[in-house]
Amino acid sequence: IDNVLYANGEKSIALFNVSKYPAKAGQCYHNIYHLALEHMSRFVNDGWKVGFCYMQLDSNLYCRHCVIINELGEVLDPSCASQLTPSEIESKAYIVFGQLTYEEFFTLIVQNHSYPDLLPHFQQIESKLLKEAAKKGLILIR
């Protein structure tokens, strides 16, 4: 498992605090969808991307998740910002399997008549990742 990133807790909470659409726990795909619309210039001008990943819950347990990846390669996780402290957010590993530009993200949603989780788009990539994770004793939950 190659692409493991970590979050910037302070920036995650700052993004949560300035957003007009309040991020809600358990709604990461909708949260990122609305944040992408609200902060389009950051995606287009600053190189932010929509990140599809598995977020660490416990030492070997991960759940499917959606975040923002900023121009520095840091995860911004406003969905967790309402429940966790900056250091708790920063302690989590994120196994990233997809990064999409603003245009790619919205194009895929429209083309596939899809919910923002883009499950059909990532099916093959995730299938391979699930097998690789199992070999390393990691449990990935969709």
FIBA-702270 format. One record per residue: residue number from 1; x, y, z of N, C-alpha, C in turn. Coordinates in steps of 0.2 Angstrom, whole numbers. Layout:
! FIBA-702270
+-----+-------+-------+-------+-------+-------+-------+-------+-------+-------+
: seq :   n.x :   n.y :   n.z :  ca.x :  ca.y :  ca.z :   c.x :   c.y :   c.z :
+-----+-------+-------+-------+-------+-------+-------+-------+-------+-------+
: NUM :     X :     Y :     Z :     X :     Y :     Z :     X :     Y :     Z :
...
+-----+-------+-------+-------+-------+-------+-------+-------+-------+-------+
! end
This chain:
! FIBA-702270
+-----+-------+-------+-------+-------+-------+-------+-------+-------+-------+
: seq :   n.x :   n.y :   n.z :  ca.x :  ca.y :  ca.z :   c.x :   c.y :   c.z :
+-----+-------+-------+-------+-------+-------+-------+-------+-------+-------+
:   1 :     4 :    -6 :     0 :     0 :     0 :     0 :     5 :     6 :     0 :
:   2 :     4 :    10 :    -6 :     9 :    15 :    -7 :     7 :    22 :    -4 :
:   3 :     1 :    24 :    -6 :    -1 :    31 :    -5 :    -4 :    32 :     1 :
:   4 :     0 :    33 :     7 :    -3 :    35 :    13 :    -1 :    42 :    15 :
:   5 :    -7 :    46 :    16 :    -6 :    53 :    18 :    -8 :    54 :    25 :
:   6 :    -7 :    60 :    27 :    -9 :    62 :    34 :   -12 :    69 :    33 :
:   7 :   -17 :    70 :    38 :   -21 :    77 :    38 :   -17 :    82 :    42 :
:   8 :   -19 :    88 :    40 :   -17 :    94 :    43 :   -24 :    96 :    48 :
:   9 :   -23 :    95 :    54 :   -29 :    96 :    58 :   -31 :   103 :    59 :
:  10 :   -27 :   107 :    59 :   -29 :   114 :    60 :   -32 :   117 :    54 :
:  11 :   -29 :   115 :    48 :   -32 :   117 :    42 :   -39 :   114 :    40 :
:  12 :   -40 :   108 :    43 :   -46 :   104 :    42 :   -52 :   108 :    46 :
:  13 :   -50 :   110 :    52 :   -55 :   113 :    56 :   -56 :   120 :    54 :
:  14 :   -51 :   124 :    51 :   -52 :   130 :    48 :   -57 :   130 :    42 :
:  15 :   -56 :   125 :    38 :   -60 :   124 :    32 :   -68 :   123 :    35 :
:  16 :   -68 :   118 :    40 :   -75 :   117 :    42 :   -78 :   123 :    45 :
:  17 :   -74 :   127 :    48 :   -77 :   134 :    52 :   -79 :   139 :    47 :
:  18 :   -76 :   139 :    41 :   -78 :   145 :    36 :   -83 :   143 :    31 :
:  19 :   -85 :   136 :    31 :   -89 :   134 :    25 :   -96 :   136 :    27 :
:  20 :  -100 :   138 :    21 :  -107 :   140 :    22 :  -111 :   133 :    23 :
:  21 :  -109 :   128 :    20 :  -113 :   122 :    20 :  -109 :   118 :    26 :
:  22 :  -112 :   117 :    32 :  -108 :   114 :    37 :  -107 :   106 :    36 :
:  23 :  -101 :   104 :    36 :   -99 :    97 :    36 :  -103 :    93 :    41 :
:  24 :  -105 :    87 :    39 :  -109 :    83 :    44 :  -105 :    76 :    45 :
:  25 :  -104 :    74 :    50 :  -101 :    67 :    51 :  -106 :    62 :    48 :
:  26 :  -102 :    57 :    44 :  -106 :    52 :    41 :  -108 :    54 :    34 :
:  27 :  -106 :    60 :    32 :  -109 :    63 :    25 :  -103 :    65 :    21 :
:  28 :   -97 :    62 :    21 :   -91 :    64 :    18 :   -92 :    66 :    11 :
:  29 :   -95 :    62 :     7 :   -96 :    63 :     0 :  -100 :    69 :    -1 :
:  30 :  -105 :    70 :     2 :  -109 :    76 :     1 :  -105 :    82 :     4 :
:  31 :  -102 :    81 :     9 :   -98 :    87 :    12 :   -93 :    89 :     7 :
:  32 :   -89 :    85 :     4 :   -84 :    87 :    -1 :   -87 :    89 :    -7 :
:  33 :   -92 :    87 :    -9 :   -96 :    89 :   -15 :   -98 :    97 :   -14 :
:  34 :  -101 :    98 :    -9 :  -103 :   105 :    -7 :   -97 :   110 :    -6 :
:  35 :   -92 :   107 :    -3 :   -85 :   111 :    -2 :   -82 :   112 :    -8 :
:  36 :   -82 :   108 :   -13 :   -79 :   109 :   -20 :   -83 :   114 :   -23 :
:  37 :   -89 :   114 :   -23 :   -93 :   120 :   -26 :   -92 :   126 :   -23 :
:  38 :   -91 :   126 :   -16 :   -90 :   133 :   -13 :   -83 :   135 :   -14 :
:  39 :   -78 :   131 :   -14 :   -71 :   133 :   -15 :   -68 :   131 :   -21 :
:  40 :   -72 :   132 :   -27 :   -70 :   130 :   -33 :   -63 :   133 :   -35 :
:  41 :   -62 :   140 :   -33 :   -56 :   143 :   -35 :   -50 :   140 :   -32 :
:  42 :   -51 :   137 :   -26 :   -45 :   133 :   -23 :   -43 :   127 :   -27 :
:  43 :   -48 :   124 :   -29 :   -47 :   118 :   -34 :   -44 :   120 :   -40 :
:  44 :   -47 :   125 :   -43 :   -45 :   127 :   -50 :   -38 :   130 :   -50 :
:  45 :   -37 :   135 :   -45 :   -31 :   139 :   -45 :   -26 :   137 :   -41 :
:  46 :   -27 :   133 :   -36 :   -22 :   131 :   -31 :   -20 :   124 :   -31 :
:  47 :   -24 :   120 :   -35 :   -22 :   113 :   -36 :   -25 :   108 :   -31 :
:  48 :   -30 :   110 :   -27 :   -34 :   106 :   -23 :   -37 :   100 :   -27 :
:  49 :   -37 :    94 :   -24 :   -40 :    89 :   -27 :   -45 :    85 :   -22 :
:  50 :   -50 :    82 :   -25 :   -55 :    77 :   -21 :   -51 :    71 :   -20 :
:  51 :   -50 :    69 :   -14 :   -47 :    63 :   -13 :   -51 :    57 :   -10 :
:  52 :   -51 :    51 :   -13 :   -55 :    45 :   -11 :   -50 :    41 :    -8 :
:  53 :   -52 :    38 :    -2 :   -47 :    35 :     2 :   -50 :    30 :     7 :
:  54 :   -46 :    27 :    11 :   -48 :    24 :    17 :   -45 :    27 :    23 :
:  55 :   -49 :    29 :    28 :   -47 :    33 :    34 :   -46 :    28 :    40 :
:  56 :   -40 :    28 :    43 :   -39 :    24 :    49 :   -44 :    25 :    55 :
:  57 :   -47 :    20 :    57 :   -51 :    20 :    63 :   -47 :    17 :    69 :
:  58 :   -44 :    12 :    68 :   -40 :     9 :    73 :   -33 :     6 :    70 :
:  59 :   -29 :     3 :    73 :   -23 :     1 :    70 :   -23 :    -3 :    64 :
:  60 :   -28 :    -7 :    63 :   -28 :   -11 :    56 :   -35 :   -10 :    53 :
:  61 :   -39 :    -6 :    55 :   -46 :    -5 :    53 :   -47 :     2 :    50 :
:  62 :   -49 :     2 :    43 :   -50 :     8 :    39 :   -57 :     8 :    36 :
:  63 :   -60 :    14 :    35 :   -66 :    15 :    32 :   -66 :    19 :    26 :
:  64 :   -70 :    18 :    21 :   -70 :    22 :    15 :   -72 :    29 :    16 :
:  65 :   -68 :    34 :    13 :   -69 :    41 :    15 :   -68 :    45 :     9 :
:  66 :   -70 :    52 :    10 :   -68 :    57 :     5 :   -66 :    63 :     8 :
:  67 :   -60 :    66 :     5 :   -57 :    71 :     8 :   -55 :    76 :     3 :
:  68 :   -52 :    82 :     5 :   -48 :    86 :     0 :   -41 :    85 :     1 :
:  69 :   -37 :    85 :    -4 :   -30 :    85 :    -4 :   -28 :    92 :    -7 :
:  70 :   -24 :    96 :    -2 :   -22 :   102 :    -4 :   -16 :   102 :    -9 :
:  71 :   -13 :   108 :   -10 :    -8 :   109 :   -15 :    -1 :   106 :   -12 :
:  72 :    -1 :   106 :    -5 :     5 :   103 :    -2 :     5 :    96 :    -1 :
:  73 :    -1 :    92 :    -3 :    -2 :    85 :    -2 :    -4 :    83 :     5 :
:  74 :    -7 :    88 :     8 :   -10 :    87 :    15 :   -17 :    85 :    14 :
:  75 :   -20 :    81 :    18 :   -27 :    79 :    18 :   -30 :    85 :    22 :
:  76 :   -36 :    87 :    20 :   -40 :    91 :    24 :   -47 :    87 :    25 :
:  77 :   -49 :    86 :    31 :   -54 :    82 :    32 :   -59 :    86 :    36 :
:  78 :   -63 :    90 :    33 :   -68 :    94 :    37 :   -74 :    89 :    40 :
:  79 :   -75 :    83 :    37 :   -80 :    79 :    40 :   -79 :    77 :    47 :
:  80 :   -72 :    76 :    48 :   -71 :    74 :    55 :   -70 :    80 :    60 :
:  81 :   -69 :    86 :    57 :   -68 :    92 :    61 :   -73 :    94 :    66 :
:  82 :   -79 :    91 :    65 :   -84 :    93 :    70 :   -84 :    88 :    76 :
:  83 :   -80 :    83 :    76 :   -80 :    78 :    81 :   -73 :    77 :    84 :
:  84 :   -67 :    79 :    81 :   -61 :    77 :    83 :   -56 :    83 :    84 :
:  85 :   -51 :    83 :    88 :   -47 :    89 :    89 :   -42 :    88 :    83 :
:  86 :   -38 :    94 :    82 :   -33 :    94 :    77 :   -28 :    88 :    78 :
:  87 :   -26 :    86 :    84 :   -21 :    81 :    85 :   -24 :    74 :    83 :
:  88 :   -30 :    73 :    85 :   -34 :    67 :    83 :   -34 :    66 :    76 :
:  89 :   -36 :    71 :    72 :   -36 :    71 :    65 :   -30 :    69 :    62 :
:  90 :   -24 :    72 :    65 :   -18 :    71 :    62 :   -15 :    64 :    64 :
:  91 :   -18 :    61 :    68 :   -15 :    54 :    70 :   -18 :    49 :    65 :
:  92 :   -22 :    51 :    61 :   -25 :    46 :    57 :   -22 :    45 :    50 :
:  93 :   -21 :    39 :    48 :   -18 :    38 :    41 :   -23 :    37 :    36 :
:  94 :   -22 :    40 :    30 :   -27 :    40 :    25 :   -24 :    36 :    19 :
:  95 :   -26 :    30 :    17 :   -24 :    26 :    11 :   -28 :    29 :     5 :
:  96 :   -24 :    33 :     1 :   -28 :    37 :    -5 :   -27 :    32 :   -11 :
:  97 :   -33 :    31 :   -14 :   -33 :    27 :   -20 :   -35 :    31 :   -26 :
:  98 :   -38 :    37 :   -25 :   -40 :    41 :   -31 :   -39 :    49 :   -29 :
:  99 :   -37 :    53 :   -34 :   -37 :    60 :   -33 :   -39 :    63 :   -39 :
: 100 :   -44 :    67 :   -39 :   -48 :    70 :   -45 :   -47 :    77 :   -44 :
: 101 :   -46 :    80 :   -50 :   -47 :    88 :   -51 :   -54 :    89 :   -50 :
: 102 :   -56 :    96 :   -49 :   -63 :    98 :   -49 :   -66 :    96 :   -55 :
: 103 :   -63 :    97 :   -61 :   -67 :    95 :   -67 :   -68 :    88 :   -68 :
: 104 :   -63 :    84 :   -66 :   -64 :    77 :   -67 :   -69 :    74 :   -62 :
: 105 :   -69 :    77 :   -56 :   -74 :    75 :   -51 :   -81 :    76 :   -53 :
: 106 :   -83 :    82 :   -56 :   -90 :    84 :   -58 :   -91 :    80 :   -64 :
: 107 :   -87 :    80 :   -69 :   -88 :    76 :   -75 :   -90 :    69 :   -74 :
: 108 :   -86 :    65 :   -69 :   -88 :    58 :   -68 :   -95 :    58 :   -65 :
: 109 :   -97 :    62 :   -60 :  -103 :    62 :   -57 :  -109 :    63 :   -63 :
: 110 :  -108 :    67 :   -67 :  -113 :    69 :   -72 :  -113 :    63 :   -77 :
: 111 :  -107 :    61 :   -80 :  -107 :    55 :   -85 :  -109 :    49 :   -82 :
: 112 :  -108 :    47 :   -76 :  -110 :    41 :   -73 :  -117 :    41 :   -69 :
: 113 :  -120 :    47 :   -70 :  -127 :    48 :   -66 :  -126 :    45 :   -59 :
: 114 :  -120 :    47 :   -56 :  -118 :    44 :   -50 :  -118 :    49 :   -44 :
: 115 :  -119 :    45 :   -38 :  -118 :    48 :   -31 :  -111 :    50 :   -31 :
: 116 :  -109 :    55 :   -27 :  -102 :    58 :   -26 :   -97 :    53 :   -24 :
: 117 :   -99 :    47 :   -22 :   -95 :    42 :   -19 :   -91 :    39 :   -25 :
: 118 :   -94 :    39 :   -31 :   -91 :    36 :   -37 :   -88 :    29 :   -36 :
: 119 :   -92 :    25 :   -33 :   -91 :    18 :   -32 :   -90 :    14 :   -39 :
: 120 :   -94 :    15 :   -44 :   -93 :    12 :   -50 :   -86 :    14 :   -53 :
: 121 :   -84 :    20 :   -53 :   -78 :    22 :   -56 :   -72 :    19 :   -53 :
: 122 :   -72 :    18 :   -46 :   -66 :    15 :   -43 :   -66 :     8 :   -41 :
: 123 :   -71 :     4 :   -44 :   -72 :    -3 :   -42 :   -66 :    -7 :   -43 :
: 124 :   -63 :    -7 :   -49 :   -57 :   -11 :   -50 :   -51 :    -9 :   -46 :
: 125 :   -50 :    -3 :   -45 :   -44 :     0 :   -41 :   -45 :    -3 :   -34 :
: 126 :   -52 :    -2 :   -31 :   -53 :    -4 :   -24 :   -53 :   -11 :   -23 :
: 127 :   -55 :   -15 :   -28 :   -54 :   -22 :   -28 :   -47 :   -25 :   -27 :
: 128 :   -43 :   -22 :   -31 :   -36 :   -23 :   -30 :   -33 :   -21 :   -23 :
: 129 :   -35 :   -15 :   -21 :   -33 :   -12 :   -15 :   -35 :   -17 :    -9 :
: 130 :   -41 :   -19 :    -9 :   -44 :   -23 :    -4 :   -40 :   -30 :    -3 :
: 131 :   -38 :   -33 :    -9 :   -34 :   -39 :    -8 :   -27 :   -37 :    -6 :
: 132 :   -24 :   -32 :    -8 :   -17 :   -30 :    -5 :   -18 :   -29 :     2 :
: 133 :   -23 :   -25 :     5 :   -23 :   -24 :    12 :   -24 :   -30 :    16 :
: 134 :   -28 :   -35 :    13 :   -30 :   -41 :    17 :   -23 :   -45 :    18 :
: 135 :   -19 :   -45 :    13 :   -12 :   -48 :    14 :    -8 :   -45 :    19 :
: 136 :    -9 :   -38 :    21 :    -5 :   -35 :    26 :    -9 :   -35 :    33 :
: 137 :   -15 :   -38 :    33 :   -18 :   -39 :    39 :   -23 :   -32 :    40 :
: 138 :   -24 :   -29 :    35 :   -28 :   -23 :    36 :   -35 :   -24 :    34 :
: 139 :   -40 :   -21 :    37 :   -47 :   -22 :    36 :   -50 :   -16 :    33 :
: 140 :   -52 :   -16 :    27 :   -55 :   -10 :    24 :   -62 :   -11 :    23 :
: 141 :   -66 :    -6 :    26 :   -73 :    -6 :    25 :   -76 :    -1 :    21 :
: 142 :   -80 :    -3 :    16 :   -83 :     2 :    11 :   -89 :     5 :    15 :
+-----+-------+-------+-------+-------+-------+-------+-------+-------+-------+
! end
